[in-house]
Amino acid sequence: MSGFEELYYWVIWWGWWLVRFCLYGAFTVLSADAAYQFVVGCRGYLNQRDIPPAAKYRRFAVLVPAHNEAAVLAPLLESLKGQNYPINCYRVFVSCDNCTDNTAKVAEKFGAEALIRSDTTKNGKTWNVRWALTRIPMENFDALAMFDADNLAGKNFLARMNDYMENCPEAEAIQGMLDVKNPDDNWLTRSYALAYWFTNRFWQLARGLWGLSCTLGGTGLVIRASTLRRLGWNLESLTEDLEMSTRIILAGSKVHWNDHAVIYDEKPQDIRISYKQRTRWMQGHYWVCRKYGGKALYAFLSTRRIQYLDLFLYLLAPGKACLAIVVMIAGMAYTIINNSLLFPTLSKNAPETLAEWIAFVGMPIATIFFFCSFCAIAGPSMRRRKITLLYAKDTFAYFWFGVTWIPILFKAPFMSGDQGEWVKTEHTRNVSLEQIGRE
């Protein structure tokens, strides 16, 4: 063998071992993160303790940011008007952002105050809320409650938030339980519902029970007026809920979860609309990660508080998902090429060969199948408080919903520098609390 051939084989051999080292390293890191998330999520099997009724009523400013939402706004305002809470203790504001329909008239019809915004230089919910808070006299209120125009508020939402605020005076921000008002429209809305029912219990509630911080969901949330005065609402990203959550946590506080205050959110029925919505979410998520991820990691290293590590890992979630996809595909390719094509003789009956087939081929397939099945059964069962197989048939649809995330996850980082263009999600499902049968 010539010197050139020896060099060639040496490069191939050590290059292949470098690939193997990187795969095993990434696999180990992802497995450690998965183990952590599993331990945290197990707490979601427990229920949140009931909260005693409050002795006094707090004053809520209820804000509904809206852009051409006349088609769906009325049921939300009706559900707010019908709250089991003294009508003189809350006031509803609808911030009409460059509306060209009769959103303002609908708001006024239900007794809400319409705030008319005509600034076209900064569009979208982030800037609409920022502007509206300069028009609402927050000094007259104890807290801000926020809903999207397509939502429905559970009739006890304000009452249960008031109870929580009295029993947990340290809670600066509280997220209500996010349900879906149209889960059975089609496979896509069912997939959204399965995702929300899973995260409600095994992400949000679980963290609340561990004493970690939850995250704001953009709607169905309450923030104390004192917190708004302290932190402001000078947010810049397309995901103002995540950015505000991050700022609250880094300021030394946390977001609380209130499982008893329920809101219902409309989910898109069209995959194209869904794709745009989720792309916006990921654009904002990557931006927040870049801006605050280092601060979260530094806070953890400085204080050793798990809350900051948990935030850091959450901000990395889209990046971890991309890495997991790359490792899964590369691991499968490596295992097949290494053990079936390059070194079939050396690999035959070797224990490490079996381990590679399990780690890079068997485990990813089994994990995906188990997770989709778990979400299709455990989420709905925990929501109904009894075991149900009603959505087990949607396991494959939920898997396909996950597949549609892949191009979004890899595309969004390159779009995250632009946080100025808000793509509105069209809402059309005009249904009431009575129609969804959950109140």
C-alpha positions as CSV (number, residue, x, y, z in Angstrom):
1,M,0.0,0.0,0.0
2,S,1.4,3.4,-1.0
3,G,1.8,6.3,1.3
4,F,-1.0,8.1,-0.3
5,E,-3.4,5.1,0.2
6,E,-2.3,4.9,3.8
7,L,-3.1,8.6,4.3
8,Y,-6.4,8.1,2.6
9,Y,-7.5,5.2,4.8
10,W,-6.2,7.0,7.9
11,V,-8.3,10.0,7.1
12,I,-11.4,7.9,6.4
13,W,-10.9,5.8,9.6
14,W,-10.4,8.8,11.9
15,G,-13.0,10.9,10.1
16,W,-15.5,8.1,10.7
17,W,-14.6,7.8,14.3
18,L,-15.1,11.6,14.6
19,V,-18.6,11.2,13.2
20,R,-19.2,8.5,15.7
21,F,-17.9,10.6,18.6
22,C,-20.2,13.5,17.6
23,L,-23.2,11.3,17.3
24,Y,-22.7,9.7,20.7
25,G,-22.0,13.1,22.3
26,A,-25.2,14.6,20.9
27,F,-27.1,11.5,21.7
28,T,-25.9,11.7,25.3
29,V,-26.8,15.4,25.7
30,L,-30.3,14.9,24.2
31,S,-30.9,11.8,26.4
32,A,-29.9,13.8,29.5
33,D,-32.3,16.6,28.6
34,A,-35.1,14.0,27.8
35,A,-34.6,12.4,31.2
36,Y,-34.8,15.8,32.9
37,Q,-38.0,16.7,31.0
38,F,-39.5,13.3,31.9
39,V,-38.8,13.7,35.6
40,V,-40.4,17.2,35.6
41,G,-43.4,16.0,33.5
42,C,-44.2,13.2,35.8
43,R,-45.6,15.7,38.3
44,G,-48.3,16.5,35.8
45,Y,-50.2,13.3,37.0
46,L,-51.0,15.2,40.2
47,N,-53.8,17.7,40.5
48,Q,-53.4,21.3,41.6
49,R,-54.9,21.9,45.0
50,D,-58.1,23.8,45.2
51,I,-57.9,27.5,46.0
52,P,-60.1,28.9,48.8
53,P,-62.4,31.8,47.8
54,A,-60.9,35.2,48.1
55,A,-62.2,37.6,50.8
56,K,-62.0,40.7,48.6
57,Y,-62.4,41.6,44.9
58,R,-59.6,42.9,42.9
59,R,-60.1,45.3,40.0
60,F,-59.2,43.9,36.5
61,A,-58.5,45.7,33.3
62,V,-59.4,43.2,30.6
63,L,-57.6,43.8,27.3
64,V,-58.6,42.3,24.0
65,P,-56.1,43.2,21.2
66,A,-58.0,42.9,17.9
67,H,-57.5,43.4,14.2
68,N,-60.6,42.9,12.0
69,E,-62.2,40.4,14.5
70,A,-65.8,41.3,14.2
71,A,-66.7,37.8,13.1
72,V,-65.6,36.2,16.3
73,L,-65.5,38.9,18.9
74,A,-69.1,38.8,20.2
75,P,-68.9,35.4,21.9
76,L,-65.8,36.4,23.8
77,L,-67.4,39.7,25.0
78,E,-70.6,37.8,25.9
79,S,-68.5,35.4,28.0
80,L,-66.7,38.3,29.7
81,K,-70.0,40.0,30.3
82,G,-71.3,36.8,32.0
83,Q,-68.5,36.4,34.4
84,N,-69.3,35.3,38.0
85,Y,-67.6,38.4,39.2
86,P,-68.9,41.8,40.2
87,I,-69.4,43.8,37.0
88,N,-68.1,47.0,38.7
89,C,-64.7,45.3,39.5
90,Y,-63.6,44.8,35.9
91,R,-63.6,46.8,32.7
92,V,-63.2,45.5,29.2
93,F,-61.0,47.3,26.6
94,V,-60.9,46.2,22.9
95,S,-57.8,47.7,21.2
96,C,-58.8,47.9,17.5
97,D,-55.6,47.9,15.5
98,N,-56.2,49.5,12.1
99,C,-59.5,47.7,11.8
100,T,-61.4,48.1,8.5
101,D,-64.5,46.2,9.7
102,N,-67.0,46.9,12.5
103,T,-64.9,45.5,15.4
104,A,-65.2,48.7,17.3
105,K,-69.0,48.7,17.0
106,V,-69.2,45.1,18.2
107,A,-67.1,46.0,21.2
108,E,-69.3,49.0,22.1
109,K,-72.5,46.9,21.6
110,F,-71.3,44.6,24.5
111,G,-70.3,47.5,26.7
112,A,-66.6,47.3,26.1
113,E,-64.5,50.4,25.5
114,A,-63.0,50.5,21.9
115,L,-59.5,51.9,21.7
116,I,-58.9,53.0,18.1
117,R,-55.3,52.6,16.9
118,S,-54.3,53.9,13.5
119,D,-50.5,53.6,13.5
120,T,-49.5,51.5,10.4
121,T,-45.8,51.7,11.0
122,K,-45.7,49.0,13.7
123,N,-48.4,46.3,13.1
124,G,-49.3,43.2,15.1
125,K,-50.3,42.2,18.6
126,T,-47.0,43.1,20.3
127,W,-47.2,46.7,19.3
128,N,-51.0,46.8,19.7
129,V,-50.8,45.8,23.3
130,R,-47.9,48.1,23.9
131,W,-49.9,51.0,22.6
132,A,-53.1,50.0,24.4
133,L,-51.3,50.0,27.8
134,T,-50.6,53.7,27.3
135,R,-54.3,54.3,27.0
136,I,-55.6,52.2,29.8
137,P,-55.4,53.9,33.3
138,M,-53.7,51.0,35.0
139,E,-53.4,53.0,38.2
140,N,-57.1,52.3,38.7
141,F,-56.7,48.6,38.5
142,D,-54.9,45.8,40.4
143,A,-54.1,43.6,37.4
144,L,-54.3,43.2,33.7
145,A,-56.2,40.2,32.1
146,M,-55.6,39.6,28.4
147,F,-57.5,37.6,25.9
148,D,-57.3,37.1,22.1
149,A,-60.5,38.1,20.2
150,D,-61.3,34.5,19.1
151,N,-61.3,33.2,22.7
152,L,-64.0,32.3,25.1
153,A,-63.5,33.0,28.8
154,G,-64.7,30.4,31.3
155,K,-67.5,31.9,33.4
156,N,-65.3,31.7,36.6
157,F,-62.1,32.9,35.0
158,L,-61.8,36.3,36.8
159,A,-63.1,34.8,40.1
160,R,-60.6,32.0,40.1
161,M,-57.8,34.4,39.2
162,N,-58.8,36.7,42.0
163,D,-58.8,33.7,44.4
164,Y,-55.2,32.8,43.2
165,M,-54.0,36.3,43.6
166,E,-55.2,36.5,47.2
167,N,-53.8,33.0,48.2
168,C,-50.5,33.5,46.4
169,P,-49.7,37.2,46.9
170,E,-46.2,36.6,45.5
171,A,-47.6,35.7,42.1
172,E,-46.8,38.5,39.7
173,A,-48.0,36.8,36.5
174,I,-50.6,33.9,36.3
175,Q,-51.4,31.8,33.2
176,G,-54.9,30.3,33.0
177,M,-55.6,26.8,31.6
178,L,-55.6,26.9,27.8
179,D,-58.3,24.7,26.2
180,V,-59.4,24.5,22.6
181,K,-62.9,25.6,21.5
182,N,-62.9,23.7,18.2
183,P,-61.0,20.5,18.8
184,D,-63.2,18.3,16.6
185,D,-63.3,20.4,13.4
186,N,-60.7,18.3,11.6
187,W,-57.5,16.4,12.0
188,L,-55.5,19.6,12.4
189,T,-57.6,21.1,15.2
190,R,-57.5,17.8,17.0
191,S,-53.7,17.7,16.7
192,Y,-53.6,21.2,18.2
193,A,-55.9,20.1,21.0
194,L,-53.8,17.0,21.8
195,A,-50.7,19.2,22.0
196,Y,-52.4,21.7,24.3
197,W,-53.9,19.0,26.6
198,F,-50.5,17.4,26.9
199,T,-48.6,20.6,27.6
200,N,-51.3,21.9,30.1
201,R,-50.7,18.9,32.3
202,F,-47.2,17.6,31.7
203,W,-45.4,20.9,31.0
204,Q,-47.3,23.8,32.6
205,L,-49.0,22.2,35.6
206,A,-46.0,20.0,36.3
207,R,-43.7,22.9,36.5
208,G,-46.1,24.8,38.7
209,L,-46.3,21.9,41.1
210,W,-42.4,21.6,41.2
211,G,-42.2,25.3,42.0
212,L,-40.6,26.2,38.7
213,S,-41.9,28.9,36.4
214,C,-44.5,28.2,33.8
215,T,-44.8,30.3,30.6
216,L,-47.4,32.8,29.5
217,G,-49.5,31.6,26.6
218,G,-50.3,34.9,25.0
219,T,-53.9,34.8,26.1
220,G,-55.9,33.9,29.3
221,L,-53.2,35.5,31.4
222,V,-53.2,37.9,34.3
223,I,-50.3,40.3,35.3
224,R,-50.3,42.5,38.3
225,A,-50.4,46.2,37.7
226,S,-47.4,46.6,39.9
227,T,-45.4,44.2,37.8
228,L,-46.3,46.1,34.6
229,R,-45.1,49.3,36.3
230,R,-41.9,47.6,37.3
231,L,-41.0,45.8,34.1
232,G,-43.0,47.7,31.5
233,W,-44.3,46.2,28.2
234,N,-41.5,47.4,25.9
235,L,-41.4,44.1,24.1
236,E,-40.0,43.7,20.6
237,S,-40.5,40.1,19.5
238,L,-43.3,38.3,17.6
239,T,-43.8,36.2,20.7
240,E,-44.5,38.8,23.3
241,D,-45.8,36.1,25.7
242,L,-42.5,34.2,25.7
243,E,-40.4,37.4,25.9
244,M,-42.5,38.7,28.9
245,S,-42.2,35.3,30.6
246,T,-38.5,35.4,30.2
247,R,-38.2,39.0,31.5
248,I,-40.3,38.0,34.6
249,I,-38.2,35.0,35.3
250,L,-34.9,36.8,34.9
251,A,-36.2,39.6,37.2
252,G,-36.3,36.9,39.9
253,S,-40.0,36.1,39.8
254,K,-41.9,33.4,38.0
255,V,-45.1,32.7,36.0
256,H,-47.7,30.8,38.0
257,W,-50.2,28.3,36.6
258,N,-53.9,28.4,37.5
259,D,-55.6,25.2,36.4
260,H,-59.0,26.5,37.6
261,A,-59.2,29.5,35.4
262,V,-60.1,28.2,31.9
263,I,-60.1,29.9,28.5
264,Y,-60.9,28.4,25.1
265,D,-58.8,29.3,22.1
266,E,-59.7,28.8,18.4
267,K,-57.2,26.7,16.3
268,P,-56.8,27.0,12.6
269,Q,-58.5,24.4,10.3
270,D,-56.2,25.1,7.3
271,I,-52.7,23.8,7.2
272,R,-51.4,26.8,5.3
273,I,-52.7,29.2,8.0
274,S,-51.3,26.9,10.7
275,Y,-47.9,26.9,9.0
276,K,-47.8,30.7,9.0
277,Q,-48.9,30.9,12.6
278,R,-46.3,28.4,13.8
279,T,-43.6,30.0,11.7
280,R,-44.3,33.3,13.5
281,W,-44.1,31.5,16.8
282,M,-40.7,30.0,16.0
283,Q,-39.4,33.3,14.6
284,G,-40.1,34.9,17.9
285,H,-38.8,32.0,19.9
286,Y,-35.4,31.9,18.2
287,W,-35.1,35.7,18.6
288,V,-35.9,35.5,22.4
289,C,-33.4,32.7,22.7
290,R,-30.7,34.7,21.1
291,K,-31.4,37.8,23.2
292,Y,-32.0,36.2,26.6
293,G,-30.5,32.6,26.4
294,G,-27.1,33.7,27.5
295,K,-28.6,35.7,30.4
296,A,-30.6,32.7,31.6
297,L,-27.5,30.5,31.5
298,Y,-25.4,33.1,33.4
299,A,-28.2,33.4,36.0
300,F,-28.2,29.7,36.6
301,L,-24.4,29.5,36.8
302,S,-24.4,32.4,39.2
303,T,-27.2,31.3,41.5
304,R,-27.5,27.6,40.9
305,R,-31.3,28.0,40.8
306,I,-33.0,25.3,38.7
307,Q,-35.6,27.8,37.5
308,Y,-33.0,29.6,35.3
309,L,-31.7,26.3,33.9
310,D,-35.3,25.3,33.1
311,L,-35.8,28.6,31.3
312,F,-32.5,28.2,29.4
313,L,-33.5,24.6,28.3
314,Y,-36.9,25.9,27.2
315,L,-35.4,28.7,25.1
316,L,-33.2,26.1,23.4
317,A,-36.2,23.8,22.6
318,P,-36.4,24.5,18.9
319,G,-32.6,24.1,18.5
320,K,-32.8,20.9,20.5
321,A,-35.5,19.7,18.2
322,C,-33.4,20.4,15.1
323,L,-30.4,18.7,16.7
324,A,-32.6,15.6,17.5
325,I,-33.8,15.4,13.9
326,V,-30.3,15.6,12.6
327,V,-28.9,13.1,15.1
328,M,-31.8,10.7,14.3
329,I,-31.3,10.8,10.5
330,A,-27.5,10.8,10.8
331,G,-27.5,8.1,13.4
332,M,-29.7,5.8,11.2
333,A,-27.4,6.5,8.2
334,Y,-24.3,5.9,10.2
335,T,-25.6,2.6,11.7
336,I,-26.6,1.3,8.3
337,I,-23.5,2.3,6.5
338,N,-21.1,1.3,9.3
339,N,-22.6,-2.1,10.1
340,S,-24.0,-3.2,6.8
341,L,-21.7,-1.7,4.2
342,L,-18.3,-0.7,5.6
343,F,-17.6,-3.2,8.3
344,P,-20.1,-6.0,8.1
345,T,-17.6,-8.6,9.2
346,L,-16.3,-6.7,12.2
347,S,-19.8,-5.7,13.2
348,K,-21.2,-9.2,13.1
349,N,-22.4,-10.4,16.5
350,A,-20.5,-7.4,18.2
351,P,-22.4,-6.1,21.3
352,E,-21.7,-2.5,20.3
353,T,-23.4,-3.1,17.0
354,L,-26.6,-4.1,18.7
355,A,-26.4,-1.1,20.9
356,E,-26.0,1.2,17.9
357,W,-29.0,-0.3,16.2
358,I,-31.0,0.2,19.3
359,A,-29.8,3.7,20.0
360,F,-29.9,5.2,16.5
361,V,-32.7,3.2,14.9
362,G,-34.9,1.4,17.4
363,M,-35.1,4.0,20.1
364,P,-36.0,7.0,17.8
365,I,-38.8,5.0,16.2
366,A,-40.1,3.6,19.5
367,T,-39.9,7.1,21.2
368,I,-41.9,8.8,18.4
369,F,-44.5,6.1,18.4
370,F,-44.8,6.1,22.2
371,F,-44.9,9.9,22.5
372,C,-47.7,10.3,19.8
373,S,-49.7,7.5,21.5
374,F,-49.2,9.0,24.9
375,C,-50.4,12.4,23.8
376,A,-53.4,10.9,22.1
377,I,-54.5,9.1,25.3
378,A,-53.0,10.7,28.4
379,G,-53.8,14.3,27.4
380,P,-57.5,13.8,26.8
381,S,-57.8,11.4,29.8
382,M,-56.3,13.9,32.2
383,R,-58.5,16.6,30.7
384,R,-61.7,14.5,31.3
385,R,-60.4,13.1,34.6
386,K,-61.0,9.6,33.3
387,I,-59.3,7.3,30.9
388,T,-60.6,7.8,27.3
389,L,-59.5,6.3,24.0
390,L,-61.6,8.8,22.0
391,Y,-58.6,10.4,20.3
392,A,-56.4,7.2,20.1
393,K,-57.4,7.0,16.4
394,D,-55.7,10.4,15.9
395,T,-52.2,9.1,16.8
396,F,-51.0,9.1,13.1
397,A,-52.6,12.5,12.5
398,Y,-50.7,13.8,15.5
399,F,-47.5,12.3,14.2
400,W,-48.0,14.0,10.8
401,F,-48.7,17.3,12.6
402,G,-45.2,16.8,14.2
403,V,-43.7,16.2,10.8
404,T,-45.1,19.5,9.5
405,W,-43.0,21.2,12.2
406,I,-39.7,20.1,10.7
407,P,-39.4,22.7,7.9
408,I,-40.6,25.4,10.3
409,L,-37.9,24.5,12.8
410,F,-35.1,24.7,10.3
411,K,-36.5,27.7,8.4
412,A,-37.4,30.0,11.3
413,P,-33.8,30.7,12.5
414,F,-33.0,32.4,9.2
415,M,-36.1,34.6,9.5
416,S,-35.8,35.4,13.2
417,G,-33.9,38.7,12.5
418,D,-37.2,40.1,11.3
419,Q,-39.6,40.7,14.2
420,G,-41.6,43.4,12.5
421,E,-44.0,41.6,10.1
422,W,-47.0,40.1,11.9
423,V,-49.0,37.5,9.9
424,K,-52.5,37.6,11.3
425,T,-54.2,34.2,11.9
426,E,-57.7,34.4,10.5
427,H,-60.5,33.4,12.9
428,T,-63.9,32.2,11.8
429,R,-65.4,29.9,14.5
430,N,-68.2,31.9,16.1
431,V,-69.3,29.6,18.9
432,S,-70.4,30.2,22.5
433,L,-69.6,28.5,25.8
434,E,-73.0,26.7,25.7
435,Q,-72.2,25.3,22.2
436,I,-68.9,23.8,23.3
437,G,-70.5,22.3,26.3
438,R,-67.7,22.8,28.8
439,E,-69.3,25.3,31.2
